[in-house]
Structure formats: C-alpha cells, structure tokens
Amino acid sequence: MFTTGSSLLTRSHLSVHVINNLLDGHGKLQQLGQAFLDVEDRDGINAFWGMAQAIEETGWGISAIAEDKNNLFGITAYDSNPYGDASSYHSPADCVEYWGNFLKQHYLTPGGSYYVSATPAGVARHWASDPNYAAKIVSIMNLLLKRAPGTPEPPPVTVPTAPGANTCVVQPGDDMSTIARKHGLTLSQIESLNPLAGHPAGNFTVLWAGDVLNVGSGVQPPSAEYYTVQSGDTLSMIAGKHGLSLAEIEALNPQIRNPDLIFPGQSVRVA
C-alpha cells in the first residue's frame, strides 16, 4: 500500500500495456502508458503517482481543462481562474513530459523551488490548496495498485529530517507566533527558517495541522515570565504592553477561560 509518506522516486514495475489497460476508456488519459514510463525512466517518478494525480486533476480524464487544453495536472490552473489560467499543451503526452520535468526539478529535488520531501505529502504541500489532496491521490494510487496484475508492493520509506535541524509538527490551533514563542524565536526568525511555509507557500498566516517547521538547531524555549494584574487591566491591554496579540497571550494562559474576567493580583504569563 502507498501512504502519504511513500517515496515517489521508486519504480512502479508497470508495463505500457498494463498502464494503457488501467486508463482505457478514460478520455484524455487513454494510451499514455509510454508517456508515463518515459517520465519514470527519465525523472524517476513512479507511474502510479502520475496516473493518480492526472485522474484526480481531470476527473478520470474528462475535465474541460483536459479536453480543451490537454492539461492533465491542473498546471497553472490557479484557484481564482482555473480554466482561464490553465496552460495548454499540444497533446496529453506532451503535458505528461512537461509535468515530469517540472515536478522533478521543483518538487522532488532538494533545493527545488517547492521541495519539502519526495512524497505525496511533500508534493501536495505546495501543489494544491486542498489539505486532503495527498490523501485523495494516494487512495487512487492504491486503487490502481489493486487493479494492476502482478505488481509488487511499494517499499516503505522513511523520509529523513534535514541533518542538524530541529523541527516541530504544527498542531491544531497553532500559528507561527505561538510556535516561535515556544521555541525561543521571534516571528521574523521562524519565518526566515521556513520561507516555503504556509498555504500557498509564503502565506505564513495559513498553516495546516501536520505541517513540519524548522525551528533552528539546539534552540531552547525561554523561561516563563509573569505579570501581576493591576486594577483596570484587561487581557488585551496586558498583551499589548508585552508585544503580544490577544490570541498569543490566551495561548500562554489556557486557564483563563474568559479574557474579560481577570482580577487585580492575578498572575498572567507573558513569555
């Protein structure tokens, strides 16, 4: 079985005949066995991923973008104007050839513009705005795997963390500010460490649970600091005095269930 953590740089062990049979009757995806295997030979991209991504993007080969533009992967089909912005190709096979080169260079090679890891989760991170994109394509990959006769199971692959990097996994409700504070960083520092964070890349206000962020090497969280509430204080005022947002100070003080109910003498964590 494939997972969202499987390596995409593996052999599918498929033949042209088997791929053509798997895609038979599905519009613009038909007779692309040779194209997908050419990409697998040239770029090392597993043909199961190629087929499944094309199936997801085209609705099994019949989307308007596929029919009219031979675009099988939603290339440049931005959310604001997907049909109008989508690139056109001379043929479906030409699109597969372009896609393979583009994916390998920018998404599957360390140092590439959108490289996270050579896995479904890594590619999906900057390919699509749908947080379930990788899981959807992996389910199609496994469907095709079951239908492909005599195909061996893909090997399990562990994706290593960058050497020396200290990472953290984003939890539900986390934002860049709270993660930075937990690890003794400023907001600008954690953004500099993660230039491709966010959805889309560079939009630091949108994180998904499960995203992995680099938080430096050997950085220790700061020691806690507290403020004693004075008469007339509000939680928002205290946050402002200490360079915090209301959300940040609430995250530091989960015991305060109502930010409007604080009292003089109460201790409020501010770092």
Long-range contacts (C-beta under 8 A, 24 or more apart in sequence): 1-142, 1-145, 1-153, 1-154, 2-48, 2-120, 2-138, 2-141, 2-142, 2-145, 2-154, 3-120, 3-138, 4-119, 4-120, 4-121, 4-124, 4-134, 4-135, 4-138, 5-119, 5-120, 5-121, 5-157, 5-158, 5-159, 6-119, 6-120, 6-138, 6-154, 6-156, 6-157, 7-46, 7-118, 7-119, 7-154, 7-155, 7-157, 7-159, 8-45, 8-46, 8-49, 8-108, 8-118, 8-119, 8-120, 8-123, 9-44, 9-45, 9-46, 9-108, 9-118, 10-44, 10-46, 10-154, 10-155, 10-157, 11-40, 11-46, 12-40, 12-46, 12-47, 12-48, 12-151, 13-151, 13-152, 14-47, 14-48, 14-148, 14-151, 18-148, 18-149, 18-151, 19-47, 19-51, 22-51, 22-144, 22-147, 22-148, 23-51, 23-61, 26-55, 26-60, 26-61, 26-62, 27-58, 27-60, 27-61, 27-62, 27-66, 27-67, 28-58, 28-61, 28-62, 28-66, 28-67, 28-70, 28-72, 28-92, 29-54, 29-55, 29-58, 29-60, 29-61, 29-66, 29-72, 29-92, 30-61, 32-92, 32-93, 32-96, 34-93, 35-92, 35-93, 35-96, 35-97, 36-96, 38-96, 38-97, 38-100, 39-96, 39-97, 39-99, 39-100, 42-100, 42-101, 43-100, 43-101, 43-103, 43-104, 43-108, 44-104, 44-108, 45-100, 45-103, 45-104, 45-108, 46-154, 48-141, 48-144, 48-145, 48-154, 49-120, 49-137, 49-141, 50-96, 50-99, 50-100, 51-140, 51-141, 51-144, 52-137, 52-138, 52-140, 52-141, 52-144, 53-137, 54-96, 55-140, 56-133, 56-136, 56-137, 56-140, 66-92, 70-94, 70-95, 71-95, 72-96, 72-99, 73-99, 74-128, 75-99, 75-102, 79-129, 114-196, 114-201, 116-196, 116-212, 117-159, 118-159, 119-157, 119-159, 121-210, 122-159, 125-196, 125-199, 125-201, 125-211, 126-196, 126-200, 126-201, 129-199, 129-200, 131-199, 131-208, 161-212, 162-214, 164-217, 165-214, 165-217, 166-214, 166-215, 166-216, 166-217, 166-218, 166-219, 167-212, 167-213, 167-214, 167-215, 168-212, 168-213, 168-215, 169-210, 169-211, 169-212, 169-213, 170-207, 170-208, 170-209, 170-210, 170-211, 170-212, 170-213, 171-209, 172-209, 173-251, 174-207, 174-209, 175-205, 175-207, 175-247, 176-204, 176-205, 176-207, 177-245, 177-247, 177-248, 178-247, 178-248, 178-251, 179-213, 179-215, 180-215, 181-222, 181-248, 181-252, 181-271, 182-221, 183-215, 183-216, 183-219, 183-221, 184-219, 184-220, 184-221, 184-222, 185-215, 185-216, 185-219, 189-216, 190-215, 222-271, 223-271, 224-269, 224-271, 225-269, 225-270, 225-271, 226-267, 226-268, 226-269, 226-270, 227-267, 227-268, 227-269, 227-270, 228-265, 228-266, 228-267, 228-268, 229-262, 229-263, 229-264, 229-265, 229-266, 229-267, 229-268, 230-264, 231-264, 233-262, 233-264, 234-259, 234-260, 234-262, 235-259, 235-260, 235-262, 235-268, 238-268, 238-270, 239-270, 242-270, 242-271, 244-270
